[in-house]
Amino acid sequence: MSRHRRTLYADALQALLNGDMAKAAIRRDFELLREIARLAQSDAPLDLAVTDPALFASWRAAVTRYHVAGWTHMTPNRVDQIATEVGNPEDGLALAPVEPDLTRGS
């Protein structure tokens, strides 16, 4: 899955803000997962606090939720390692994406 860099950044930030990391993992969208991990590791840019305080606060809160939810070990390097182990989806080696069955009870 090859996206334009700006689109990837916007999609990753939106996924981070919405807490949609698991959805990307289920789809095995390693490109998006890597960018989400990069954004979470680098945290919100400090100059954003001046230019867009609401986005800065939302981004910081999303990074906190990311870590509290247990995604801390999902680093860009770890995503690359897992993608290599699973296989490249463009090569047809990856497992087919599986949508979760939300109708079943826990």
DSSP file (Angstrom, degrees, kcal/mol; ACC not computed):
  #  RESIDUE AA STRUCTURE BP1 BP2  ACC     N-H-->O    O-->H-N    N-H-->O    O-->H-N    TCO  KAPPA ALPHA  PHI   PSI    X-CA   Y-CA   Z-CA
    1    1 A M              0   0    0      0, 0.0     2,-0.6     0, 0.0    30,-0.1   0.000 360.0 360.0 360.0 108.7    0.0    0.0    0.0
    2    2 A S        +     0   0    0     29,-0.0     2,-0.3     6,-0.0     3,-0.0  -0.915 360.0 176.5-111.3 119.8    1.8    3.1   -1.1
    3    3 A R        -     0   0    0     -2,-0.6     2,-0.1     1,-0.0     0, 0.0  -0.779  40.1 -93.2-114.4 159.7    0.3    6.4   -0.2
    4    4 A H     >  -     0   0    0     -2,-0.3     4,-2.7     1,-0.1     5,-0.2  -0.476  41.9-117.0 -64.4 143.8    1.5   10.0   -0.7
    5    5 A R  H  > S+     0   0    0      1,-0.2     4,-2.4     2,-0.2     5,-0.1   0.868 114.2  49.7 -55.4 -41.1    3.5   11.1    2.3
    6    6 A R  H  > S+     0   0    0      2,-0.2     4,-2.3     1,-0.2    -1,-0.2   0.894 111.7  48.3 -67.2 -39.7    1.1   13.8    3.2
    7    7 A T  H  > S+     0   0    0      2,-0.2     4,-2.9     1,-0.2     5,-0.2   0.912 111.3  50.5 -65.2 -43.1   -1.9   11.5    3.0
    8    8 A L  H  X S+     0   0    0     -4,-2.7     4,-2.7     2,-0.2     5,-0.2   0.920 110.6  49.5 -60.8 -44.6   -0.1    8.9    5.1
    9    9 A Y  H  X S+     0   0    0     -4,-2.4     4,-2.5    -5,-0.2    -2,-0.2   0.929 113.5  45.8 -59.7 -47.1    0.7   11.6    7.7
   10   10 A A  H  X S+     0   0    0     -4,-2.3     4,-2.3     2,-0.2    -2,-0.2   0.909 114.2  47.9 -64.9 -43.1   -3.0   12.8    7.8
   11   11 A D  H  X S+     0   0    0     -4,-2.9     4,-2.5     2,-0.2    -1,-0.2   0.907 113.4  48.0 -63.8 -41.8   -4.3    9.2    8.0
   12   12 A A  H  X S+     0   0    0     -4,-2.7     4,-2.7    -5,-0.2    -2,-0.2   0.913 111.7  48.7 -67.2 -42.8   -1.9    8.3   10.8
   13   13 A L  H  X S+     0   0    0     -4,-2.5     4,-2.8    -5,-0.2     5,-0.2   0.920 112.4  49.1 -63.6 -42.4   -2.7   11.4   12.8
   14   14 A Q  H  X S+     0   0    0     -4,-2.3     4,-2.1     2,-0.2    -2,-0.2   0.920 112.2  48.2 -61.9 -43.9   -6.4   10.7   12.5
   15   15 A A  H  X>S+     0   0    0     -4,-2.5     5,-2.9     2,-0.2     4,-1.0   0.898 112.7  48.8 -63.9 -40.6   -6.0    7.1   13.5
   16   16 A L  H ><5S+     0   0    0     -4,-2.7     3,-0.6     3,-0.2    -2,-0.2   0.937 112.2  47.8 -63.9 -46.9   -3.8    8.1   16.5
   17   17 A L  H 3<5S+     0   0    0     -4,-2.8    -1,-0.2     1,-0.2    -2,-0.2   0.844 117.9  42.0 -63.6 -34.2   -6.4   10.8   17.6
   18   18 A N  H 3<5S-     0   0    0     -4,-2.1    -1,-0.2    -5,-0.2    -2,-0.2   0.532 109.9-120.5 -90.2  -7.3   -9.2    8.3   17.2
   19   19 A G  T <<5 +     0   0    0     -4,-1.0     3,-0.4    -3,-0.6    -3,-0.2   0.849  62.7 146.0  71.6  34.2   -7.4    5.4   18.8
   20   20 A D     >< +     0   0    0     -5,-2.9     4,-1.6     1,-0.2     5,-0.2  -0.012  22.9 117.3 -95.1  30.1   -7.7    3.3   15.6
   21   21 A M  H  > S+     0   0    0     -6,-0.3     4,-2.2     1,-0.2    -1,-0.2   0.896  74.1  54.0 -64.2 -39.1   -4.4    1.4   15.9
   22   22 A A  H  > S+     0   0    0     -3,-0.4     4,-2.8     1,-0.2    -1,-0.2   0.875 104.4  54.9 -64.6 -36.7   -6.1   -2.0   16.2
   23   23 A K  H  > S+     0   0    0      1,-0.2     4,-1.9     2,-0.2    -1,-0.2   0.916 109.9  46.5 -62.5 -41.7   -8.1   -1.4   13.0
   24   24 A A  H  <>S+     0   0    0     -4,-1.6     5,-2.6     2,-0.2     4,-0.4   0.885 112.4  51.0 -66.7 -37.6   -4.9   -0.8   11.1
   25   25 A A  H ><5S+     0   0    0     -4,-2.2     3,-0.8     3,-0.2    -2,-0.2   0.905 108.5  50.9 -66.7 -41.0   -3.3   -3.8   12.7
   26   26 A I  H 3<5S+     0   0    0     -4,-2.8    72,-1.0     1,-0.3    -1,-0.2   0.891 111.8  47.2 -63.2 -38.9   -6.2   -6.0   11.8
   27   27 A R  T 3<5S-     0   0    0     -4,-1.9    -1,-0.3    -5,-0.2    -2,-0.2   0.552 109.8-128.5 -76.6  -6.6   -6.0   -4.8    8.2
   28   28 A R  T < 5 +     0   0    0     -3,-0.8     2,-1.6    -4,-0.4    -3,-0.2   0.894  47.6 164.2  56.2  42.9   -2.2   -5.4    8.4
   29   29 A D     >< +     0   0    0     -5,-2.6     4,-2.6     1,-0.2     3,-0.2  -0.641   5.3 170.6 -89.1  78.7   -1.6   -1.9    7.1
   30   30 A F  H  > S+     0   0    0     -2,-1.6     4,-2.4     1,-0.2    -1,-0.2   0.806  71.6  58.7 -65.9 -31.0    2.0   -1.8    8.2
   31   31 A E  H  > S+     0   0    0      2,-0.2     4,-1.6    -3,-0.2    -1,-0.2   0.936 111.6  41.1 -63.1 -45.4    2.7    1.5    6.4
   32   32 A L  H  > S+     0   0    0     -3,-0.2     4,-2.6     2,-0.2    -2,-0.2   0.906 113.9  52.8 -69.2 -42.4    0.0    3.2    8.4
   33   33 A L  H  X S+     0   0    0     -4,-2.6     4,-2.6     1,-0.2    -2,-0.2   0.896 107.9  51.7 -59.8 -40.6    1.1    1.4   11.7
   34   34 A R  H  X S+     0   0    0     -4,-2.4     4,-2.2     1,-0.2    -1,-0.2   0.911 111.5  46.3 -63.5 -42.3    4.6    2.6   11.2
   35   35 A E  H  X S+     0   0    0     -4,-1.6     4,-2.6     2,-0.2    -2,-0.2   0.888 111.2  51.7 -69.6 -38.5    3.6    6.2   10.7
   36   36 A I  H  X S+     0   0    0     -4,-2.6     4,-2.5     2,-0.2    -2,-0.2   0.938 111.3  48.4 -60.2 -45.9    1.2    6.0   13.8
   37   37 A A  H  X S+     0   0    0     -4,-2.6     4,-2.5     1,-0.2    -2,-0.2   0.892 110.8  50.9 -61.8 -40.1    4.1    4.7   15.8
   38   38 A R  H  X S+     0   0    0     -4,-2.2     4,-2.4     2,-0.2    -1,-0.2   0.927 111.2  47.4 -63.7 -44.9    6.4    7.4   14.5
   39   39 A L  H  X S+     0   0    0     -4,-2.6     4,-1.2     1,-0.2    -2,-0.2   0.897 113.4  48.3 -63.8 -40.3    3.9   10.1   15.4
   40   40 A A  H  < S+     0   0    0     -4,-2.5    -1,-0.2     1,-0.2    -2,-0.2   0.897 113.4  47.2 -68.1 -39.6    3.4    8.6   18.9
   41   41 A Q  H  < S+     0   0    0     -4,-2.5    -2,-0.2     1,-0.2    -1,-0.2   0.885 114.5  45.2 -69.0 -38.3    7.1    8.3   19.6
   42   42 A S  H  < S-     0   0    0     -4,-2.4    -1,-0.2    -5,-0.2    -2,-0.2   0.673 100.8-154.1 -81.1 -15.2    7.9   11.8   18.4
   43   43 A D     <  -     0   0    0     -4,-1.2    -2,-0.1    -5,-0.2    -1,-0.1   0.120  40.7 -36.9  64.2 175.5    4.9   13.3   20.3
   44   44 A A  S    S-     0   0    0     12,-0.1     2,-0.1     1,-0.1     5,-0.1  -0.453  71.1-105.8 -69.6 135.8    3.2   16.5   19.4
   45   45 A P    >   -     0   0    0      0, 0.0     3,-1.4     0, 0.0     4,-0.4  -0.409  23.2-134.1 -62.5 134.7    5.5   19.2   18.0
   46   46 A L  T >  S+     0   0    0      1,-0.3     3,-1.5     2,-0.2     4,-0.4   0.830 102.9  62.4 -62.5 -33.3    5.9   22.0   20.6
   47   47 A D  T >> S+     0   0    0      1,-0.3     4,-1.9     2,-0.2     3,-0.8   0.724  91.2  69.2 -66.9 -17.6    5.4   24.8   18.1
   48   48 A L  H <> S+     0   0    0     -3,-1.4     4,-2.9     1,-0.2     8,-0.4   0.773  84.9  69.6 -67.9 -25.7    1.9   23.4   17.6
   49   49 A A  H <4 S+     0   0    0     -3,-1.5    -1,-0.2    -4,-0.4    -2,-0.2   0.815 108.5  35.7 -60.9 -30.2    1.1   24.6   21.2
   50   50 A V  H <4 S+     0   0    0     -3,-0.8    -2,-0.2    -4,-0.4    -1,-0.2   0.871 123.7  40.2 -89.1 -43.7    1.3   28.1   19.9
   51   51 A T  H  < S+     0   0    0     -4,-1.9    -2,-0.2     1,-0.2    -3,-0.2   0.850 137.2   6.9 -79.8 -34.9   -0.2   27.7   16.4
   52   52 A D     X  +     0   0    0     -4,-2.9     4,-2.4    -5,-0.2    -1,-0.2  -0.590  64.5 175.6-148.6  80.0   -3.0   25.2   17.3
   53   53 A P  H  > S+     0   0    0      0, 0.0     4,-2.5     0, 0.0     5,-0.2   0.827  81.1  54.9 -59.1 -34.4   -3.4   24.7   21.0
   54   54 A A  H  > S+     0   0    0      2,-0.2     4,-2.4     1,-0.2     5,-0.2   0.928 110.6  44.5 -67.0 -44.0   -6.5   22.4   20.6
   55   55 A L  H  > S+     0   0    0     -3,-0.2     4,-3.0     2,-0.2     5,-0.2   0.905 112.3  53.7 -65.2 -40.7   -4.7   20.1   18.2
   56   56 A F  H  X S+     0   0    0     -4,-2.4     4,-2.6    -8,-0.4    -2,-0.2   0.940 111.1  45.1 -57.8 -48.3   -1.6   20.1   20.5
   57   57 A A  H  X S+     0   0    0     -4,-2.5     4,-2.3     1,-0.2    -1,-0.2   0.905 114.6  48.5 -64.0 -41.7   -3.7   19.1   23.5
   58   58 A S  H  X S+     0   0    0     -4,-2.4     4,-2.4     2,-0.2    -2,-0.2   0.913 112.1  48.9 -64.0 -42.9   -5.6   16.4   21.5
   59   59 A W  H  X S+     0   0    0     -4,-3.0     4,-2.3     2,-0.2    -2,-0.2   0.924 111.7  48.5 -63.6 -45.6   -2.4   15.0   20.1
   60   60 A R  H  X S+     0   0    0     -4,-2.6     4,-2.0    -5,-0.2    -1,-0.2   0.910 112.6  48.5 -61.5 -42.0   -0.7   14.8   23.6
   61   61 A A  H  X S+     0   0    0     -4,-2.3     4,-2.5     1,-0.2    -1,-0.2   0.890 110.3  51.9 -64.9 -38.6   -3.8   13.1   25.0
   62   62 A A  H  X S+     0   0    0     -4,-2.4     4,-2.4     2,-0.2    -2,-0.2   0.890 108.3  50.8 -65.1 -39.5   -3.9   10.6   22.2
   63   63 A V  H  X S+     0   0    0     -4,-2.3     4,-2.0     2,-0.2    -1,-0.2   0.902 110.2  50.2 -64.8 -40.3   -0.2    9.8   22.8
   64   64 A T  H  X S+     0   0    0     -4,-2.0     4,-2.7     2,-0.2     5,-0.2   0.939 111.6  47.3 -62.2 -46.4   -1.0    9.2   26.4
   65   65 A R  H  X S+     0   0    0     -4,-2.5     4,-2.5     1,-0.2    -2,-0.2   0.878 108.1  57.5 -61.5 -37.7   -3.9    6.9   25.5
   66   66 A Y  H  <>S+     0   0    0     -4,-2.4     5,-2.2     2,-0.2     6,-0.3   0.923 112.5  39.6 -56.6 -47.8   -1.6    5.1   23.1
   67   67 A H  H ><5S+     0   0    0     -4,-2.0     3,-1.3     1,-0.2     5,-0.4   0.901 115.0  51.0 -72.8 -41.3    0.8    4.3   25.8
   68   68 A V  H 3<5S+     0   0    0     -4,-2.7    -2,-0.2     1,-0.3    -1,-0.2   0.855 105.4  57.6 -64.5 -34.5   -1.8    3.5   28.5
   69   69 A A  T 3<5S-     0   0    0     -4,-2.5    -1,-0.3    -5,-0.2    -2,-0.2   0.528 123.6-104.3 -75.1  -4.8   -3.6    1.1   26.0
   70   70 A G  T < 5S+     0   0    0     -3,-1.3     3,-0.4    -4,-0.2    -3,-0.2   0.642  86.2 122.2  96.3  15.0   -0.3   -0.9   25.7
   71   71 A W    > < +     0   0    0     -5,-2.2     3,-2.3    -6,-0.2    -4,-0.2   0.365  37.8 108.3 -89.9   5.9    0.9    0.2   22.3
   72   72 A T  T 3  S+     0   0    0     -5,-0.4    -1,-0.2     1,-0.3    -5,-0.1   0.836  75.7  53.4 -52.8 -38.7    4.3    1.5   23.7
   73   73 A H  T 3  S+     0   0    0     -3,-0.4     2,-1.7     1,-0.1    -1,-0.3   0.494  82.0  97.7 -80.4  -2.0    6.2   -1.4   22.2
   74   74 A M    <   +     0   0    0     -3,-2.3    -1,-0.1     4,-0.1    -3,-0.1  -0.651  55.3 159.8 -86.3  85.3    4.8   -0.7   18.7
   75   75 A T     >  -     0   0    0     -2,-1.7     4,-2.6     1,-0.1     5,-0.2  -0.613  56.6-105.2 -98.9 163.3    7.7    1.4   17.5
   76   76 A P  H  > S+     0   0    0      0, 0.0     4,-2.2     0, 0.0     5,-0.2   0.903 123.3  49.9 -55.6 -40.4    8.5    2.0   13.8
   77   77 A N  H  > S+     0   0    0      2,-0.2     4,-2.2     1,-0.2     5,-0.1   0.896 110.5  49.2 -65.2 -39.6   11.4   -0.5   14.0
   78   78 A R  H  > S+     0   0    0      2,-0.2     4,-2.6     1,-0.2     5,-0.2   0.898 109.6  51.7 -67.6 -39.8    9.1   -3.2   15.6
   79   79 A V  H  X S+     0   0    0     -4,-2.6     4,-2.8     1,-0.2    -2,-0.2   0.922 110.3  49.3 -61.0 -43.7    6.5   -2.6   12.9
   80   80 A D  H  X S+     0   0    0     -4,-2.2     4,-2.1    -5,-0.2    -2,-0.2   0.906 110.7  50.5 -61.1 -41.5    9.1   -3.1   10.2
   81   81 A Q  H  X S+     0   0    0     -4,-2.2     4,-2.1     2,-0.2    -2,-0.2   0.923 112.9  44.9 -63.4 -45.1   10.3   -6.3   11.9
   82   82 A I  H  X S+     0   0    0     -4,-2.6     4,-2.8     1,-0.2     5,-0.3   0.908 110.8  53.8 -66.5 -41.7    6.8   -7.7   12.1
   83   83 A A  H  X S+     0   0    0     -4,-2.8     4,-2.3     1,-0.2    -1,-0.2   0.889 109.9  48.5 -60.1 -38.5    6.0   -6.7    8.5
   84   84 A T  H  < S+     0   0    0     -4,-2.1    -1,-0.2     2,-0.2    -2,-0.2   0.901 112.7  47.7 -67.4 -41.4    9.1   -8.6    7.4
   85   85 A E  H  < S+     0   0    0     -4,-2.1    -2,-0.2     1,-0.2    -1,-0.2   0.896 117.6  41.2 -66.7 -40.3    8.2  -11.7    9.4
   86   86 A V  H  < S-     0   0    0     -4,-2.8    -2,-0.2     1,-0.2    -1,-0.2   0.854 117.0-114.4 -76.6 -35.9    4.6  -11.7    8.2
   87   87 A G     <  -     0   0    0     -4,-2.3    -1,-0.2    -5,-0.3    -2,-0.1  -0.306  31.0 -68.7 115.1 158.4    5.5  -10.9    4.6
   88   88 A N    >>> -     0   0    0      1,-0.1     3,-1.6    -4,-0.1     5,-1.3  -0.722  35.5-143.3 -84.5 122.8    5.0   -8.0    2.3
   89   89 A P  G >45S+     0   0    0      0, 0.0     3,-1.1     0, 0.0    -1,-0.1   0.828 101.4  59.3 -57.0 -31.9    1.3   -7.7    1.3
   90   90 A E  G 345S+     0   0    0      1,-0.3    -2,-0.0     2,-0.1    -3,-0.0   0.769 102.2  54.1 -68.1 -22.9    2.3   -6.6   -2.2
   91   91 A D  G <45S-     0   0    0     -3,-1.6    -1,-0.3     1,-0.0    -3,-0.0   0.547 113.1-120.3 -84.5  -7.7    4.2   -9.9   -2.6
   92   92 A G  T <<5S+     0   0    0     -3,-1.1    -2,-0.1    -4,-0.5     4,-0.1   0.664  84.4 112.6  77.9  16.1    1.0  -11.9   -1.7
   93   93 A L      < +     0   0    0     -5,-1.3     3,-0.1     2,-0.1    -3,-0.1   0.664  49.3  93.1 -94.3 -18.3    2.8  -13.5    1.3
   94   94 A A  S    S-     0   0    0     -6,-0.4    -7,-0.1     1,-0.1     2,-0.1  -0.348  84.8-100.5 -76.3 155.9    0.7  -11.8    4.0
   95   95 A L        -     0   0    0      1,-0.1    -1,-0.1    -8,-0.1     3,-0.1  -0.403  48.5 -93.7 -68.3 151.9   -2.3  -13.4    5.6
   96   96 A A        -     0   0    0      1,-0.1    -1,-0.1    -2,-0.1   -68,-0.1  -0.407  49.5 -96.6 -66.3 143.3   -5.6  -12.0    4.3
   97   97 A P        -     0   0    0      0, 0.0     2,-0.5     0, 0.0   -70,-0.2  -0.327  38.7-149.6 -60.6 142.4   -7.0   -9.2    6.4
   98   98 A V        -     0   0    0    -72,-1.0   -70,-0.1    -3,-0.1    -3,-0.0  -0.968   2.6-144.5-120.3 125.7   -9.6  -10.4    8.9
   99   99 A E        -     0   0    0     -2,-0.5     2,-0.1     1,-0.1   -76,-0.0  -0.719  30.4-111.7 -85.5 137.0  -12.4   -8.2   10.0
  100  100 A P        -     0   0    0      0, 0.0     2,-1.0     0, 0.0    -1,-0.1  -0.369  19.7-124.8 -69.1 147.4  -13.4   -8.7   13.7
  101  101 A D    >   +     0   0    0      1,-0.1     3,-0.7    -2,-0.1    -2,-0.0  -0.807  31.6 176.2 -91.9 100.3  -16.7  -10.4   14.5
  102  102 A L  T 3   +     0   0    0     -2,-1.0    -1,-0.1     1,-0.2    -3,-0.0   0.439  66.5  76.2 -86.0  -0.1  -18.3   -7.8   16.8
  103  103 A T  T 3  S+     0   0    0      2,-0.1    -1,-0.2    -3,-0.0     2,-0.2   0.708  78.5  85.2 -83.7 -20.2  -21.5   -9.7   17.1
  104  104 A R  S <  S-     0   0    0     -3,-0.7     2,-0.1     1,-0.1     0, 0.0  -0.559  81.4-120.6 -82.0 146.7  -20.1  -12.3   19.5
  105  105 A G              0   0    0     -2,-0.2    -1,-0.1     1,-0.1    -2,-0.1  -0.372 360.0 360.0 -78.7 164.1  -20.0  -11.5   23.2
  106  106 A S              0   0    0     -2,-0.1    -1,-0.1     0, 0.0    -2,-0.0   0.491 360.0 360.0 -71.5 360.0  -16.7  -11.4   25.1
